[in-house]
Amino acid sequence: MFEMKIKKILLVGCGNIGSRHLQSLIKSDYKLSIDVIEPNKNSQKIARKLIMQISGKEKQEIFWHSELSDINSSHDLVIVATKSKGRVDLIEKILFLGNKRFLIEKIVAQSALEYNKLIKILKKFQAKCWVNTNRRYFKHYKKIQKEFKILKPVNVSVFAGNSDLGTSAIHYLDLFSWINSDFKIKINGIFLDKKIYKNKRGKDYKKFLGTLIATNKKKSIATLTFHHSEEDSFIVHIFNGSTLVTINELKEVMFIEKNGNQRKVKFMFRHVSDLTKFIVNDIFTKDSCLLPTVEELYFIHLELFRVFNSHLKKINNKQLKVCPIT
């Protein structure tokens, strides 16, 4: 009987998001050898406890490390779930180990300089890199993209509570661009809150609330409004001129309005702890996946850097070299 070759995965960073990637990998149909790099012993402890609850975990081999220097060989895929600060330099080191395929968290980097460096070194090493804006793997967003992309320009509006534009706007800007097949957007940050908030991820990052407005050459518009709230919420409206789709992501319900009629549909929210195994399977079988490449998200990132740093300069009168988001 043919036995599937063991696939090697390097997971760099096993905190909140990294541990979710690991949970999903454990459930993969592939037999995996997973090297996990996480210097924080408490994060290691929490991640180990999470995966102990998963059935079938015995199929996968997991090796824990504290430093990248512990690794001296290449892998079939590298998942980078660290914060944005220093990520590009980290990826460069991993490329030198012979790695060619990457799945990385967003925000990809903190400046145009870093982003350009990443694209250049990926090209040099003939490597591929996808960014984990994973709503492209949600069943209903895939269906909307397929049905709406050939019609009129599509508008998107998002209302989010208890979140952060610096962290989450990229998900919806990618969704907006993906549906419209146009990634060269322009963003207006005039309606951002005048106050800059502390970011729970540390002193190197800021939290942004208020409204961003994005447009493209097709004259489609995306408005993202993130506000204070006691509870998490993501309400998404998608309109193509004749059909309005309203999605309450966390309550997992969707309403479709067309020709004066409305119908209610169950919406499934997909978590990292569920989705990653499907993304990895696509990469292993097709050498591709639904996620955007680093190159595809280039202009969206540059616009976010420009808008957030311009906003900070108006408030603090300081020109920043990096954008403090992750």
JOPE-V671177 format. One record per pair of residues at least 24 apart in sequence whose ideal C-beta (glycine too) atoms are under 10 Angstrom apart, sorted by the first residue. I is the first residue (numbers start at 0). J is the second residue. If there is no record, write none. Layout:
((I J) (I J))
This chain:
((2 30) (3 28) (3 29) (3 30) (4 29) (4 30) (4 75) (4 283) (5 29) (5 30) (5 31) (5 32) (5 59) (5 60) (5 75) (6 30) (6 31) (6 32) (6 33) (6 74) (6 75) (6 76) (6 279) (6 280) (6 282) (6 283) (7 31) (7 32) (7 33) (7 34) (7 60) (7 72) (7 73) (7 74) (7 75) (7 76) (7 77) (7 98) (8 32) (8 33) (8 34) (8 35) (8 59) (8 61) (8 74) (8 75) (8 76) (8 77) (8 78) (8 100) (8 102) (8 279) (8 283) (9 33) (9 34) (9 35) (9 36) (9 62) (9 64) (9 67) (9 70) (9 72) (9 73) (9 74) (9 75) (9 76) (9 77) (9 78) (9 79) (9 93) (9 96) (9 98) (9 101) (10 34) (10 35) (10 36) (10 37) (10 46) (10 61) (10 64) (10 74) (10 76) (10 77) (10 78) (10 79) (10 80) (10 102) (10 275) (11 35) (11 36) (11 37) (11 64) (11 67) (11 70) (11 77) (11 78) (11 79) (11 80) (11 81) (11 86) (11 89) (11 90) (11 92) (11 93) (11 101) (11 103) (11 104) (12 36) (12 37) (12 38) (12 39) (12 42) (12 78) (12 79) (12 80) (12 81) (12 82) (12 86) (12 89) (12 103) (12 104) (13 37) (13 38) (13 39) (13 42) (13 43) (13 45) (13 46) (13 47) (13 49) (13 63) (13 78) (13 80) (13 81) (14 39) (14 41) (14 42) (14 43) (14 45) (14 46) (14 80) (14 81) (14 82) (14 200) (15 42) (15 45) (15 46) (15 80) (15 200) (15 271) (16 78) (16 80) (16 81) (16 82) (16 104) (16 131) (16 271) (16 272) (16 275) (17 42) (17 46) (17 78) (17 79) (17 80) (17 81) (17 104) (17 271) (18 42) (18 43) (18 45) (18 46) (18 47) (18 48) (18 49) (18 50) (18 80) (18 271) (18 272) (19 46) (19 49) (19 80) (19 270) (19 271) (19 272) (19 273) (19 274) (19 275) (20 46) (20 78) (20 79) (20 80) (20 102) (20 104) (20 131) (20 271) (20 272) (20 274) (20 275) (20 276) (20 278) (20 279) (21 46) (21 47) (21 49) (21 50) (21 53) (21 59) (21 61) (21 78) (21 80) (21 271) (21 272) (21 275) (22 46) (22 49) (22 50) (22 52) (22 53) (22 56) (22 270) (22 271) (22 272) (22 273) (22 275) (22 276) (23 53) (23 270) (23 271) (23 272) (23 273) (23 274) (23 275) (23 276) (23 277) (23 278) (23 279) (24 50) (24 53) (24 59) (24 61) (24 76) (24 78) (24 272) (24 275) (24 276) (24 279) (25 49) (25 50) (25 51) (25 52) (25 53) (25 54) (25 55) (25 56) (25 57) (25 58) (25 59) (25 61) (25 272) (25 275) (25 276) (26 50) (26 53) (26 54) (26 55) (26 56) (26 58) (26 59) (26 272) (26 273) (26 275) (26 276) (27 55) (27 58) (27 59) (27 275) (27 276) (27 277) (27 279) (27 280) (27 283) (28 58) (28 276) (28 277) (28 279) (28 280) (28 283) (29 58) (29 59) (29 75) (29 276) (29 279) (29 280) (29 283) (29 284) (30 58) (30 59) (30 60) (31 58) (31 59) (31 60) (31 61) (31 75) (31 76) (31 276) (31 279) (32 59) (32 60) (32 61) (32 62) (32 74) (32 75) (33 59) (33 60) (33 61) (33 62) (33 63) (33 74) (33 78) (34 60) (34 61) (34 62) (34 63) (34 64) (34 67) (34 69) (34 70) (34 72) (34 74) (34 77) (35 61) (35 62) (35 63) (35 64) (35 65) (35 78) (36 62) (36 63) (36 64) (36 65) (36 66) (36 67) (36 68) (36 69) (36 70) (36 79) (36 80) (36 81) (36 89) (36 93) (37 63) (37 64) (37 65) (37 66) (37 80) (37 81) (38 64) (38 65) (38 66) (38 67) (39 65) (40 65) (49 272) (53 272) (67 92) (67 93) (67 96) (68 92) (70 96) (70 98) (71 96) (71 97) (72 96) (72 97) (72 98) (73 97) (73 98) (73 99) (73 100) (74 98) (74 99) (74 100) (74 101) (75 99) (75 100) (75 279) (75 282) (75 283) (76 100) (76 101) (76 102) (76 127) (76 129) (76 278) (76 279) (76 282) (76 283) (77 101) (77 102) (77 103) (77 126) (77 128) (78 102) (78 103) (78 104) (78 131) (78 275) (78 278) (78 279) (79 103) (79 104) (79 107) (79 128) (79 131) (80 104) (80 131) (80 271) (80 275) (81 325) (82 106) (82 109) (82 200) (82 201) (82 203) (82 204) (82 324) (82 325) (83 107) (83 108) (83 109) (83 110) (83 113) (83 165) (83 166) (83 200) (83 203) (83 204) (83 321) (83 322) (83 323) (83 324) (83 325) (84 108) (84 109) (84 113) (84 200) (84 201) (84 203) (84 204) (84 321) (84 323) (84 324) (84 325) (85 109) (85 113) (85 203) (86 113) (86 117) (86 325) (87 112) (87 113) (87 114) (87 115) (87 116) (87 117) (87 118) (87 120) (88 113) (88 116) (88 117) (88 120) (90 116) (90 117) (90 120) (90 121) (90 124) (90 126) (90 128) (90 293) (91 116) (91 117) (91 119) (91 120) (91 121) (91 123) (91 124) (93 124) (93 126) (94 120) (94 121) (94 123) (94 124) (94 125) (94 126) (94 128) (95 120) (95 124) (97 124) (97 126) (98 124) (98 126) (99 124) (99 125) (99 126) (99 127) (99 128) (99 286) (100 126) (100 127) (100 128) (100 129) (100 279) (100 282) (100 283) (100 286) (101 126) (101 127) (101 128) (101 129) (101 130) (101 282) (101 293) (102 127) (102 128) (102 129) (102 130) (102 131) (102 133) (102 275) (102 278) (102 279) (102 282) (102 288) (102 290) (103 128) (103 129) (103 130) (103 131) (103 290) (103 293) (104 130) (104 131) (104 132) (104 271) (104 325) (105 130) (105 131) (105 132) (105 133) (105 166) (105 167) (105 168) (105 169) (105 170) (105 173) (105 291) (105 293) (105 296) (105 299) (105 300) (105 303) (105 324) (105 325) (106 130) (106 165) (106 166) (106 168) (106 169) (106 204) (106 296) (106 299) (106 300) (106 303) (106 304) (106 322) (106 324) (106 325) (107 131) (107 169) (107 293) (107 296) (107 297) (107 299) (107 300) (108 293) (108 300) (108 304) (108 321) (108 322) (108 325) (109 203) (109 204) (109 300) (109 304) (109 308) (109 319) (109 320) (109 321) (109 322) (109 323) (109 324) (109 325) (110 300) (110 301) (110 304) (110 308) (110 319) (110 320) (110 321) (110 322) (111 297) (111 300) (111 301) (111 304) (111 305) (111 321) (111 322) (112 304) (112 320) (112 321) (113 300) (113 304) (113 320) (113 321) (113 322) (114 293) (114 294) (114 296) (114 297) (114 300) (114 301) (114 304) (115 297) (115 301) (117 293) (117 294) (117 297) (118 292) (118 293) (118 294) (118 297) (121 292) (121 293) (121 294) (122 294) (126 293) (127 282) (127 286) (127 287) (127 288) (127 292) (127 293) (127 294) (128 290) (128 292) (128 293) (128 294) (129 278) (129 281) (129 282) (129 287) (129 288) (129 289) (129 290) (129 291) (129 292) (129 293) (129 295) (129 296) (130 169) (130 173) (130 290) (130 291) (130 292) (130 293) (130 294) (130 295) (130 296) (130 299) (130 300) (131 169) (131 170) (131 271) (131 274) (131 275) (131 278) (131 290) (131 291) (132 167) (132 169) (132 170) (132 171) (132 172) (132 173) (132 174) (132 176) (132 177) (132 289) (132 290) (132 291) (132 295) (132 296) (132 299) (133 170) (133 173) (133 269) (133 270) (133 271) (133 273) (133 274) (133 275) (133 277) (133 278) (133 288) (133 289) (133 290) (134 170) (134 171) (134 173) (134 174) (134 177) (134 233) (134 235) (134 248) (134 268) (134 269) (134 274) (134 289) (134 290) (135 170) (135 173) (135 174) (135 177) (135 274) (135 278) (135 288) (135 289) (135 290) (135 291) (136 269) (136 273) (136 274) (136 275) (136 277) (136 278) (136 281) (136 288) (136 289) (136 290) (137 174) (137 246) (137 248) (137 266) (137 267) (137 268) (137 269) (137 274) (138 266) (138 267) (138 269) (139 237) (139 244) (139 246) (139 248) (139 253) (139 255) (139 264) (139 265) (139 266) (139 267) (139 268) (140 174) (140 177) (140 178) (140 235) (140 237) (140 244) (140 246) (140 248) (140 266) (140 269) (140 289) (141 177) (141 289) (142 244) (143 174) (143 177) (143 178) (143 235) (143 237) (143 239) (143 242) (143 244) (143 246) (143 253) (143 255) (144 174) (144 177) (144 178) (144 179) (144 180) (144 237) (144 289) (145 178) (146 178) (146 239) (146 242) (146 244) (147 178) (147 179) (147 237) (147 238) (147 239) (147 240) (147 242) (147 244) (148 177) (148 178) (148 179) (148 180) (148 239) (149 180) (149 239) (150 178) (150 239) (150 240) (150 241) (150 242) (151 217) (151 218) (151 219) (151 238) (151 239) (151 240) (151 241) (151 242) (152 178) (152 179) (152 181) (152 214) (152 215) (152 216) (152 217) (152 218) (152 219) (152 220) (152 238) (152 239) (152 240) (153 178) (153 179) (153 180) (153 215) (153 217) (153 219) (153 220) (153 221) (153 237) (153 238) (153 239) (153 240) (153 242) (153 244) (154 178) (154 179) (154 214) (154 218) (154 219) (154 220) (154 221) (154 222) (154 236) (154 237) (154 238) (154 239) (154 240) (154 243) (155 179) (155 213) (155 219) (155 220) (155 221) (155 222) (155 223) (155 235) (155 236) (155 237) (155 238) (155 244) (156 210) (156 212) (156 220) (156 221) (156 222) (156 223) (156 224) (156 234) (156 235) (156 236) (156 237) (156 238) (156 245) (157 210) (157 211) (157 221) (157 222) (157 223) (157 224) (157 225) (157 233) (157 234) (157 235) (157 236) (157 237) (157 246) (157 248) (158 210) (158 222) (158 223) (158 224) (158 225) (158 226) (158 228) (158 232) (158 233) (158 234) (158 235) (158 236) (159 208) (159 223) (159 224) (159 225) (159 226) (159 228) (159 231) (159 232) (159 233) (159 234) (159 235) (159 248) (159 249) (160 224) (160 225) (160 226) (160 227) (160 228) (160 229) (160 230) (160 231) (160 232) (160 233) (160 234) (160 249) (161 225) (161 226) (161 227) (161 228) (161 229) (161 230) (161 231) (161 232) (161 233) (162 206) (162 208) (162 225) (162 226) (162 228) (162 231) (162 232) (162 233) (163 196) (163 198) (163 199) (163 200) (163 204) (163 205) (163 206) (163 207) (163 208) (163 225) (163 324) (163 325) (164 188) (164 191) (164 192) (164 206) (164 207) (164 208) (164 209) (164 210) (164 211) (164 223) (164 224) (164 225) (164 303) (164 306) (164 307) (164 324) (165 196) (165 198) (165 200) (165 204) (165 205) (165 206) (165 207) (165 208) (165 225) (165 303) (165 307) (165 322) (165 323) (165 324) (165 325) (166 198) (166 199) (166 200) (166 204) (166 206) (166 207) (166 225) (166 324) (166 325) (167 223) (167 225) (167 233) (168 207) (168 211) (168 213) (168 221) (168 223) (168 225) (168 299) (168 303) (168 306) (168 307) (168 324) (169 291) (169 296) (169 299) (169 300) (169 303) (169 324) (170 223) (170 233) (170 235) (171 211) (171 213) (171 221) (171 222) (171 223) (171 225) (171 233) (171 235) (172 211) (172 213) (172 221) (172 223) (172 296) (172 298) (172 299) (172 300) (172 302) (172 303) (173 290) (173 291) (173 295) (173 296) (173 299) (174 221) (174 235) (174 237) (175 213) (175 214) (175 215) (175 219) (175 220) (175 221) (175 222) (175 223) (175 237) (175 299) (176 213) (176 215) (176 219) (176 221) (176 291) (176 295) (176 296) (176 298) (176 299) (177 289) (177 290) (177 291) (177 295) (178 219) (178 221) (178 237) (178 239) (179 215) (179 216) (179 217) (179 219) (179 221) (179 239) (180 215) (180 217) (181 214) (181 215) (181 216) (181 217) (181 219) (181 298) (182 215) (182 291) (182 294) (182 295) (182 296) (182 297) (182 298) (182 299) (183 215) (183 216) (183 297) (183 298) (183 299) (183 302) (184 213) (184 214) (184 215) (184 216) (184 219) (184 220) (184 221) (184 298) (184 299) (184 302) (185 212) (185 213) (185 214) (185 215) (185 216) (185 298) (185 302) (185 305) (185 306) (186 211) (186 212) (186 213) (186 214) (186 221) (186 223) (186 298) (186 299) (186 301) (186 302) (186 303) (186 305) (186 306) (186 307) (187 211) (187 212) (187 213) (187 214) (187 222) (187 302) (187 306) (188 212) (188 302) (188 303) (188 305) (188 306) (188 307) (188 308) (188 309) (188 310) (188 313) (189 306) (189 309) (189 310) (190 222) (190 224) (191 225) (191 306) (191 307) (191 309) (191 310) (191 311) (191 313) (191 314) (192 225) (192 226) (192 227) (192 310) (192 314) (193 310) (193 313) (193 314) (194 314) (195 307) (195 310) (195 311) (195 314) (195 315) (195 323) (196 227) (198 323) (198 324) (198 325) (200 323) (200 324) (200 325) (201 323) (201 325) (202 323) (203 321) (203 323) (203 324) (203 325) (204 322) (204 323) (204 324) (204 325) (205 307) (205 310) (205 311) (205 319) (205 322) (205 323) (205 324) (205 325) (206 323) (206 324) (207 303) (207 306) (207 307) (207 310) (207 311) (207 323) (207 324) (209 310) (211 302) (211 303) (211 306) (211 307) (212 306) (213 299) (213 302) (213 303) (213 306) (233 268) (235 266) (300 324))
